[in-house]
Amino acid sequence: MTLDAHLQGHDPGRVAVLMGGHSAEREISLASGGECLAALQAMGVEATAFDPAERPVAALADYDRAFIALHGPGGEDGVMQGALEAMGIPYTGSGVLASALGMDKLRSKCIWQAMELPTPAFRVLRHGDDPQAVVEALGLPLFVKPLREGSSMGTARVDRGADLAAAAEQARAFGGAALVERCIDGPEYTLALLADRDLPAIRIEVDEPFYDYRAKYQSESTRMVLPCGLDVAAEARMAQLARRAFAAIGACGWGRVDVMADSEGGLWLLEVNTIPGMTDHSLVPAAAASAGIGMHELVARILLTSWRHGDGQ
């Protein structure tokens, strides 16, 4: 089988599609990796599934390149990227530092604040801290999130101050402290970045209280609105903000930036995803399709980002 036209001129060799892993997002990662693996194999790439929860990382030495479809700690946070760097194996997406920063919501927000990029006011709530002091500082409603977890796992909306302590405990169950963030009432958007190209913004509409795990991966009522409803100038302004947020943490290759808009048209950065989902419910494939980029081409373009790492090409 010859390589797909999108990969002509690039010989990827043996590609390990990293999926699964040990994080709470394992099942989503297996779904993402399965979609990417099928696309790569259909394009003539010698690609194999590689689950770090079932095989030693040292076995990656048998491969020429890694396509990372791991989500959450251990795969999206710089740990796997560091191992691949040490082994001299090129890999897709962002490098070690950007991956670590993108996974850490607190440090991402601190960097954005330092660079005067808008992000909702926040506090860190550790065990033993006074929840009422956080309510007094930020007001209500609030969002409570684990510091280092994706797919909205452990995330809750808090409308009553009396519920904050329990929500923080739920978030801390994923490790570390809880991030408490002022709620921005308005539409939620996400912007996918693919190399040097900004894909169309998506407005997310849900019937759940917010865009939680169920709304992302299980609900059939979640709506990805494309076109997103913004005029050309407003969407361009949002894309520019997303690109600045992405660059601020040193991210490259591909990813997604989540943004809230308030009632006055202000934009607020929520987080960066350096390895977004690639399932049939995921946002990046939907944005790519709206731009005329099918799944095979999307996966090929992501694979091509691995030429940025380790092989000097």
Protein Blocks (a to p, Z undefined) as FASTA:
>chain_A
ZZdfklgoiagbjadddehijbfklmmmmmmmmmmmmmmmmnopacddddfklbcfklmm
mpcbdcdfbecehklnommmmmmmmnopacehjdfklmmmmmmmmlmmmmmmmnopacdd
dddddehiafklmmmmnopadddddfbbghhioiacdfbfklmmmmmmmmmmngpjdddd
dddeddddddddehjaccdddddddfbfbdcfklmmmpmkbccdddehiafklmmmmmmm
mmmmmmmnopahiacddddddfkopacdfbdcfbdcfbfkbfklmmmmmnopafklmmmm
mmmmmmmgonlZZ
